Amino acid sequence: FLTATKSITSKLHIGIDGWSSPNTISFLGVMLHFHHKGAMHHLILDFLPMTKSHTGVELTKEIAKCL
């Protein structure tokens, strides 16, 4: 992650998206959005199962692992 973003001079924006299947399996997607060389770019950093509660504390832990 750090190596790939060293040449980016714009601000980096982290987006998250939670999804639950009909049988209650939950996932969290973590994306990076940035502007580079005249174009918007989007990278998927991680897509992981959420096995713990969906509190801010737990979400923060999972997002920190991706960075």
C-alpha positions as CSV (number, residue, x, y, z in Angstrom):
1,F,0.0,0.0,0.0
2,L,2.6,2.6,1.0
3,T,4.9,1.8,-1.9
4,A,2.0,2.1,-4.4
5,T,0.9,5.5,-3.1
6,K,4.2,7.3,-2.7
7,S,4.0,9.0,-6.0
8,I,0.4,10.3,-5.4
9,T,0.4,14.0,-4.5
10,S,-3.4,14.4,-4.1
11,K,-5.4,13.6,-1.0
12,L,-6.3,10.0,-0.4
13,H,-9.8,9.1,0.5
14,I,-10.7,5.8,2.2
15,G,-14.2,4.5,1.6
16,I,-15.9,1.5,3.3
17,D,-18.9,-0.5,2.3
18,G,-20.6,-3.1,4.4
19,W,-22.7,-5.9,2.9
20,S,-24.8,-8.7,4.5
21,S,-26.1,-11.7,2.6
22,P,-29.6,-12.9,3.1
23,N,-28.2,-15.6,5.4
24,T,-26.5,-12.9,7.6
25,I,-22.9,-13.4,6.4
26,S,-21.4,-9.9,6.6
27,F,-18.5,-8.4,4.6
28,L,-16.6,-5.2,4.6
29,G,-15.0,-3.6,1.5
30,V,-12.2,-1.1,2.0
31,M,-11.4,1.2,-1.0
32,L,-8.9,3.9,-1.7
33,H,-10.0,6.8,-4.0
34,F,-7.5,9.4,-5.3
35,H,-6.8,11.8,-8.3
36,H,-3.5,11.1,-10.2
37,K,-2.3,12.3,-13.5
38,G,-5.6,13.9,-14.5
39,A,-7.8,11.0,-13.7
40,M,-9.7,9.5,-10.7
41,H,-8.5,6.1,-9.5
42,H,-10.1,3.6,-7.2
43,L,-8.3,0.7,-5.5
44,I,-9.8,-2.1,-3.5
45,L,-7.6,-2.5,-0.5
46,D,-9.5,-5.4,1.1
47,F,-12.7,-7.4,1.1
48,L,-13.1,-9.3,4.3
49,P,-15.7,-11.2,6.3
50,M,-17.0,-9.4,9.4
51,T,-17.2,-12.0,12.1
52,K,-17.4,-9.6,15.1
53,S,-19.9,-6.9,16.0
54,H,-20.2,-3.9,13.6
55,T,-19.2,-1.3,16.2
56,G,-17.0,1.7,15.3
57,V,-14.2,0.1,17.4
58,E,-14.3,-3.2,15.4
59,L,-14.6,-1.4,12.0
60,T,-11.6,0.8,12.9
61,K,-9.5,-2.3,13.8
62,E,-10.4,-4.0,10.4
63,I,-9.7,-0.8,8.4
64,A,-6.3,-0.3,10.2
65,K,-5.2,-3.8,9.2
66,C,-5.7,-2.9,5.5
67,L,-3.4,0.1,5.7
